[in-house]
Amino acid sequence: MGRIPILSVFPQVEGGRWPAKGYVGEVIPFGALVFREGHDAVGAHLELEAPDGTVIDRPLTRTYSWDDEWRGVAQVTSEGAWRFRIRAYSDDYATWEHNAEVKINAGIDVELMLALGARLFTRLAGEEHRPAGERQLFAEVSASLQLPEGPVPERLAPAYSEAVHEALRIRPAESLVTHSDWHALRVERTLAGSGAWYEFFPRSIGAEQAEDGTWTSGTFRTAAGRLADVADMGFDVLYLPPIHPIGEAFRKGRNNTLDPQPGDPGSPWAIGSAAGGHDAVHPDLGTEDDFRLFVEEAAKAGLEVALDFALQASPDHPWVKEHPEWFTTLPDGSIAYAENPPKKYQDIYPINFDNDPAGIRAESLRILEHWIALGVHIFRVDNPHTKPLDFWEWIIHEVNTAHPEVVFLAEAFTRPAAMQGLAKVGFQQSYTYFTWRNTRTEIEEFFTGLAQETDAFFRPNLFVNTPDILTEYLQFGGMPAYRIRAVLAATGAPTWGVYSGYELIENVARPGAEENLDNEKYEYKPRDFLAAEAAGRSIAADITRLNAIRRAHPALGQLRNLRFHGSDDDSIVVYSKHLPAEFSPDGVADTILVVVNVDPHSVRETTVRLNLPELGLPEGSTFAVTDLLSGNVWQWGTDNYVRLDAFSQPAHVFQVTRDLPASDSPESDPESGEL
């Protein structure tokens, strides 16, 4: 404990056991509890050290007048190992200013307070770390306070000037200086924390069915024809399910049946056959050179390829013969297959990480290095919560030490402790429970937790759907539900994802299951995207617009700035993201306000009630809101009327500006505007 207590420093992960996380361009809150005995004032600053040794020194402010939490934000601008500490001190000017105001106004110890002030400013004028102009300013203040005569307010005025306050805001009058310990902050590339993902099965792109019902698989070369379309929708990452050979034993047929028909391709997650294992490419997709070319073509289109990393094996995997000790053998001599009761996955053998941990670790690292050498720097990890946490801590550390650009996404729909544990030990991103958070209350609680409670280590990737997940909300909400969920995902977190077919409103479920009928996991599924758009059965244009808004507005590239506002209707969700000018790439503040009707079956009218300071605006002000989805412009204030029709316009994504655009005036349409 130092002279000035500094407690509860943040951000931290498990008391510093693992570094807190950031990504290039992220604005991160820092702070601590700072206090001292008695009534003298204290202050606190952040000292944030970049990997090159540059130190950013920023003043912190007390969150509320009645507590001792001091908080501020700073932006991290480069990759690498950052660190920070909190500097606390007795604020001698604030203490003197308060005492002088109280005593002099009461006519008590007037000359004593002036003398104490003069002594303070004489000390400050002699501090060599201050600029010359500042030292001169303080010398003049000291001289004014020492004048032998004259009205007291005039002698005091220089000490209360704006110039003095600004100088002491940056370089306070410090004594009893105390530092916290240094705390680690790992800053990774921007795509580790902000980006848009799209998933497709390459075998379905260009797949053809003959008249006799047999199929010819799509290949990497045919799938490359879809790259431009994905890039044109504004996505950054293209995620591919496993591309490896698929086992024949216990192969699943269409709709997850145990009775596959000739030509059924099987689940890509049943990895391994006579053609190879995790380091091989399925022969139907092409060769390793074809894959390398696919990755290069994706890069030319502006896409980075993410590959699935699924540590499991089909009964036909070479590991089964070469390393039977890597699996669990049952009393009858058979190998245990994967289960998630009542689900059974007879086509998959899970790995037993306790029989030969060193061998499994070495092989897993070899596989990752193999694909990294082929240009893959993002891995979506299948079911990581079914593997030991210490394994992931080790392998992510090994990979990121050699390849700091590599990003791991955890597909971990599991209990919070396990999900968060994976993030703490190194996973850069994680799937979340977003798909099952649909009501206003659920969304507010869920998003607030992500933005303010687990933000030091947990980065959400808000996938709207997956091959395994078709929620009831999507099954029965029609196109409005798909548009609503896309708006929430694209604006609620810096990273979101879409599985191919979402834009086509594929919402027919297999009876009794929360997944699509004719699931692509078990069959080829070529799609006619152009025909769907022509027939009005696609929201590709909505998704494209959302991604364009994300790229144009840096406030949406942040997670921790999300704040909720009020609404008189329980089906209207209102939240904002504000990025101050000092952190914006163009030096202009960026503020986005999102208003969403989360009931896909109705038209809603309500009043939304805004906390203007959260928008970077003073209380009571009026301002312009431009709907980036429709182009409409209105003048708003604190309380505003909104009408959202789920069937035509379920959401507003507003850009907030102080003034109306020069060419615009408030819309006369009463259906949305100032109350």
Secondary structure, DSSP 8 states (H G I E B T S, - for coil): --SS-EEEEES-BGGGTB-EEEETT-EEEEEEEE--SSS--EEEEEEEE-TTS-EEEEE-EESSTTS-EEEEEEE--SSEEEEEEEEEEEEHHHHHHHHHHHHHHTTSSHHHHHHHHHHHHHHHHT-TTS-HHHHHHHHHHHHHHT-SSS-HHHHHGGGG-HHHHHHHHHS--EEEEEE---EEEEEE-GGGTSEEEEE--TTTTT-EE-TTS-EE---HHHHGGGHHHHHHTT-SEEEE---S-B--TT---GGG-S---TT----TTSB-BTTBSTTS--TTT--HHHHHHHHHHHHHTT-EEEEEE--EE-TTSHHHHH-GGGS-B-TTS-B--EEETTEEETT-EE--TTTSHHHHHHHHHHHHHHHHHTT--EEEEESGGGS-HHHHHHHHHHHHHH-TT-EEEEE--S-HHHHHHHHHHT-SEE--SGGG--SHHHHHHHHHHHHHTSTTT--B-EES-BTTB--HHHHHHHHHHHHHHHHHHHHHSSEEEEETTGGGT---B-TTSSSBTT-GGGS-----HHHHHHTT---HHHHHHHHHHHHH-GGGG-STTEEE-EESSTTEEEEEEEE-GGGSTTSS-EEEEEEEE--TT-EEEEEEE--GGGGT--TT--EEEEETTT--EEEE-SEEEEEEETTTB-EEEEEEESS--TT------TTEEE-
